[in-house]
Amino acid sequence: MRFRKTVIFGSAALAAIVAIPLPLSSTLAETAEAEESAFRQAVKFGFSGQEIQGGVMLGDAPAGTQSLSFDGQPVPVDEDGKFIIAFNRDAGQSAQMVATLENGQTVKKFFNIAARKWKIEHVNVARRSGGPSAAFMARRKPELAQINAARQVRSNSKGWRQTFVWPVKGRISGMFGSQRIYKGEPGSYHSGVDIAGGTGTYFVAPADGVVTLAAKKPFSLEGNLLMIDHGMGLNSAFLHASQILVKEGQEVKRGEPIGRIGATGRATGPHLHWSMKWNNARIDPILLTGPMN
C-alpha cells in the first residue's frame, strides 16, 4: 500500500500567503516542512492491550509498512496492517518495535513494560537432587519433540484477532506465573491457569484455530495434551484431559467443544490447565479473556 502525503491549508493561511508575497524558495521550504510534519504524524502505530509482563497487544502497522520487527524478531502483518505481539512472563522493562516503510524510512515504538507481583511461595525444603532419571528422559524426549513441532506450525487462522473466551468456567486453582522457591532455589513458574472441574466436563476452544497436536496416548507430565494454533504465532495448550474430541489438522471454532476435563499425566485432581504462548513468550490467558464471570 502506497502512503500519500497530504497537506490541507486553512483559509487564513491562504489569505496570509496572498497578502504577503514570499520568495518562491521560502514558500517551498515551508510547504515541504508542513508535508513532513503531516507525514510524521500519520506514520504512527496503533495498539490495544497491556504493556505488562505476560500481556498481549494487537497492533495496527503504519501505512506503507514493508517489514516489522519486535526486539529484532520479525513480526508478520495481516493484509489490513494488523498484527500481534506479546511480552514474556519475565520480560524486561523495555522493548522496541521497528517498522520499515516502502521509502526506506523507519518508524519506531518503545514500550515501557510494567512488572507484575507474582505469587511466590517459599518452601523450607531442598529440591530433589539428581535430576530426572534416564528412563524418564527416554520417554520425555519424543514428547518434547512433538510439542516443539506443534508450536512451529503457522496456520492461516484468524483466531488471534478474536476476543477470547474461557474454555470452561469453574474455580481457578492455579494462577499463571506463580512459583515456589526451595531453600533459595527457584523452581519452574506455573505456565498457565488451572481451572478445577469434574472429570468429563466439556471444555471449548477459546478462539478459532487449527489443532496442531492431539495426543494419541497420555504424555508423562501433560497427560492427554491438546494444542491449537490461533495464527500469527499464538497458540494454546490444554493439559490433563480425560478425552480429546478433535483431530490434528482440524479447524475449530470459538466455543466449540474440544475435550473433557480429566486428571491424566502429573495431576493431583481433575482440572484443566490452559497455557498460551506467542512464539517463545509465555503469556497469561486471563489477560485475553478478562476475569471469569
N, C-alpha and C positions, 0 to 999 in steps of 0.2 A: 504494500500500500504506500503510495507516494504522499508525503505531507506537504501541503501548500501553505506558504506563509502569507497571511493576510493582515493588512493594517487598515483600520477604519478611522478616519478623521471626523471630528465633530464640526458643526457649522462655525463655531467660534474660532477654531483653529484655521479653517479655510479663510475666514474674514481677515485674520491677522496676516496670513500669507499675502493676501491681495493688497492690504493697506500698506504693508511694509515690504517692498520687494527685497529679496535676499539674493546674494550671489548664487549661481547655479550649484557650485561645489558645496556650499553650506547647506542648501536645501537637500541635496542628495545625501549628504552625510547624516542630516537629521532623520531623513526617511529611512536610511539604512539602519540607524540606531534604533528607531521605533520598531522596524521589522524584526530586528534581532531580539529586542525586548519581548515582543509578542511571541516569537519563536521559543525563547527560553521559558516563558510561562506555559506554553502549550505542551512542551515535551516533558511532562511530569508523570510519575507513576500514580496509580490509584490503588488503594488497598482496603480490605476489610479483614478483621480478625485481630488477634492479640500478639503484640511483641513480647512474648513471655516464654520462659523455658517450657518445652513440651507443647507449645502452641502452633497453630496453623494459620496461614494467611492466604486469601485469594487476592490476586492482583490483576490490574489492567496495565499492559505494557504501553509505553509512549508510542504515538503514531509513527510509522516508518521503522519500527524496530526490526532489525535483521537477525540479531542474536542476543541472548540474555544469559547472564551468569550470576550465581549466588555464591559468594565466597570462593570464586574460581570454578564452581561446578556448573556445567551447562544446564539450563532450565528450558524445557520445551514450552512453546507458546501455542495456544489454540488459534483457530482461524480468525476469531474476533479479538485477539490480543490478550485473552485471559490466561492466567497461569496460577500455579500453586507453589508455595514454599512452606517450610516448617522449621522449627527450632528444636534441637535435641534436648532431652531432659537435662543434660549437663552443658548446654550451650553457654559460651562466654558472654560478656557484657555487650558485645557489639558484633555486627555483621554488615556486609556491604553487597548491594546488588548493582550490576552494571548492564545497561542496555547500549548496544551499538547500533546506530541508525544507518540508513542507506547511504548517507553522505560521509560516513566515517566518524561522525561525531559520537561521543559517549555521554550518556546521562547516568548519573549515579544516585543511589538512595542508601542512606546509612540508617541502621536500626540500633536502637538502644534497648537491649533485651532485659526485661525485668526478671530478677531472680525470684525463686519460689522457696517457701519454707516447707521442706518435705517432712513427712512423719518418720522420725528416726528413733529406733529402739536400741538401747544399749543392753547387751546381754553379757553377764559376767561369766561366760564360759568361752573356751577357745574353740575355734573351728576345727573340725576333724582333719587331722593331718594325713598326708599320703596321697591325696587326690583320688580321682576315680580309678577303679580297677581296670586292668587290661580287657577283661571280659565285657565290662560296661562300655568301654570306648569302642570295642569291636562292633557292638550293636549301635552305638550312638553315631559313629562316623557316617554311615549311609543315611541316617535320618537327617543329620545336619546338611548333607549334600542335597537332599530333596527340598529342605526348607530354603536353602540358598538359591536353588534353581527356581523355585516358585517365586521368590522375591525379584528375580531378574526379568520375569515376564512383564511386558509392556503392552497391554491391550488397548483398544480404542474406546474403552468405556468412558462415559461422561459422569460416572458416579461422583467423582471428585468435586463436581460443580454443585451437587445437591446439598440440601440440609439433611444431615444425618439424623437417624432415629435410633433409639435404644433397641438392641436386638432382643432384649427381654427385660421386663421390669420386675424388680424384687429388691431385697435388701443388699446394699453394697457392702461386701465383706472384705474387700481389699482395694486399696487406693493405688493409683499409678504413682510411681516414684518413691514409695515407702521403702525403708531399708533397715537392716539390722547391722549393728556394729558388735563384733565378737571380740571382747577384750582389746578394743582399739583397732581391730582389723575389719574393714568394711566388707560386708557380704554383697551379693548382687542385689540391685534395687528391683522392686516389683515392676514388671514391664507393661502391665495393663491394669484393667479394672476387673474385679471379681464381683459377680452377681449371683447370690445364693438362690437356689430354686430346687424344686423337687425333680428327681430323676424322671426323665421322659418329657419334661416341659419343653414345648417348642421354642426355638429362638429363630429370629428372622434376619435377613440381610439389612444392615443399617443404611445401605445405599446401593445403587446399581453397581454391577461388577461382573467379572468373569472368574470362575473357580479355577485356581491355579494349583491347588493341592487338596485332595480328599483322601486321607489315609485309608489304605486298604486293610491295615491292622494297626492296633494301638502303638504309638510311639512310646519310648521308655519314660519320658517326662511329660509330654503333652497329651498322651492318650490318643484318642481319636481326634486328629487335628484337621481342621478345615481352614483354607486360606483363600482370600478373594482379592483380586486386583481391581481397584476403582479407577485406574487410569492415571497417567502423569506421575507414576512412581509412588502413588498412595495405595497401601494395602492393609487389609485386616486379617487377623488370625483368631480363630476360635478354638479353645482347648477343652479337653476332658469330656467331649460329647459322648453320650451313650449311643447315639446313632447319627450318621451323616446322611442327609436326604438328597444331595446333589452330586454330580459327577464332574471330574476335571474337564475343563473346556466349556462347561455350561454357562450360559449367560443368566444372571439372576437379577431380579428387580427389587428395589427397596420395599421392604415389608413382606417379602416372600419367605415362607418357612424354609430353612436350610438345614436344620438339625435339631437334636433334642439334647437337653442338659443331662450330664452324667458325672461320674467320678473316676473316669479312666485315667491311666497314667499316674503321675505323682499328685494325688489329690486326697485331702482328708475328709471330703464330703462332697455331695453333688453341688456343682456350681458351674457357671460359665466364666471362663477367663477370656476377655476380649482385649487384644493388644493391636496397636497400629504403628506403622512406620511410613515415613516418606523418604524414599531412598534409604540412607543409613541412619536417619534421625528417628529416634523413638519419641512418639508423641502421645499426649493424654487424650483418650477418646472423649472424655467429658467436655473438653473444650470445643468439640464439634457438635455435640448433642445439646449441651446445656444441662442443668440439673434435672434429675428424674422427677417427673410429676407424680 
